[in-house]
Amino acid sequence: MVRNFFIGGNWKMNGSLAEAKKLVEMLNGFEVPANTEVVVAPPALYIDRVHQGLKKEIKVAAQNAYLKASGAYTGEISPQMLKDMGLEWVVLGHSERREYFHESDELVGKKTAFALEAGLSVIACIGEKLEEREANITNDVVARQMKAIAAEIKDWTNVVVAYEPVWAIGTGKVASPEQAQDVHQFLREWLAENVSAKAAEETRILYGGSVNGGNCKTLGAKPDIDGFLVGGASLKPEFGEIILSRQ
Ligand SMILES: O=C[C@H](O)COP(=O)(O)O
């Protein structure tokens, strides 16, 4: 089975309404190649404008969602509300949420299950910190993060895994294609052993961390890299080069 290439653009907490409109114009000008899926995640406040403005083949994700449908949870947005606004995707477990907002593996697993039940597709982020890589426990860390998700869900059809080594995020220190491929291969084997052969074969595994127009081709050529979750470069015209990198 062919896994469609997936390009995610995570705008994080960047920009303004004027800049969001410019990015929409820029994105609408890109030709999305066949067999490539493009999903962008604007800051929550701009999601609806971006969604209204974008051409239909580019999808919109939220950068987070809570694990309740509604109630007294000040500041939170539910998966049901995202669905209500016509969204299809949510990013969960980003390392910035894990680090700054203390989201645990267990919480990320539960949020993933809840978002899937609400009918969203999930970009589930995992990845090791620098000290964990230096201690040679990268595979243990990502396995632990995957296990917490697998404990809550059975069907991985609507999950895309984003492997983002924390030391590579926003630092310009991209993982080498070999380093990334090693972890992606490990993750695919982990899915085969712990979920199913189908999940291993069909689940897209993205790489994220300092992806740019210059390194996307060699990273994307690796057999287990099925796309990217792009931060900084998704705010620039070079995002177009990344979208076209598999042509
Ligand atoms: O979600 C995206 C990642 O955190 C990567 O960010 P970056 O491309 O700016 O390193």
The ligand as an SDF file (V2000), in Angstrom:
LIG
                    3D

 10  9  0  0  0  0  0  0  0  0999 V2000
    5.8830   21.2220   14.7960 O   0  0  0  0  0  0  0  0  0  0  0  0
    6.9410   21.5000   14.2230 C   0  0  0  0  0  0  0  0  0  0  0  0
    8.2020   21.2750   14.8570 C   0  0  0  0  0  0  0  0  0  0  0  0
    8.2130   21.6660   16.1780 O   0  0  0  0  0  0  0  0  0  0  0  0
    9.3960   21.7020   14.0520 C   0  0  0  0  0  0  0  0  0  0  0  0
    9.6710   23.0470   14.1910 O   0  0  0  0  0  0  0  0  0  0  0  0
   10.8890   23.6760   13.3180 P   0  0  0  0  0  0  0  0  0  0  0  0
   10.6440   23.2360   11.9060 O   0  0  0  0  0  0  0  0  0  0  0  0
   10.7620   25.1590   13.4990 O   0  0  0  0  0  0  0  0  0  0  0  0
   12.1310   23.0960   13.8760 O   0  0  0  0  0  0  0  0  0  0  0  0
  1  2  2  0
  2  3  1  0
  3  4  1  0
  3  5  1  0
  5  6  1  0
  6  7  1  0
  7  8  2  0
  7  9  1  0
  7 10  1  0
M  END
$$$$
